């Protein structure tokens, strides 16, 4: 009986570990070819990320929490006060975003951080 328990325990461990993925490209196939550039374009790289991950709630005529992220003038406000990066990094003191969804991929976050570090250009 004890041998059966040990065998079942090992089989459970093997089965559970076989289902674990820690590769970002497997978990998020849409970011498998993501390569952050040093100076990403707001219009071509940052805004599409925000449109895909944020603006279903933070865009349009009645944005959630009255926070709009669908145009440069609004996004730069939250980039300047640190709340954009605080929220997408899930930092303490900020509401983790996207709400009720997984954290953005490291590559997506890095693209936004690189845009901020490069001067938050409206390009």
ABEGO torsion letter per residue (X at the ends): XAAAAAAAAAAAAAAAAAABBABAAAABAAAAABBBBABBBAAAAAAAAAAAAAAAAABEABBBGGBBAABAAAAAAAAAAGAAAAAAAGBBGBBBOBBGBBBBBAAAAAAAAAAAAAGGBBX
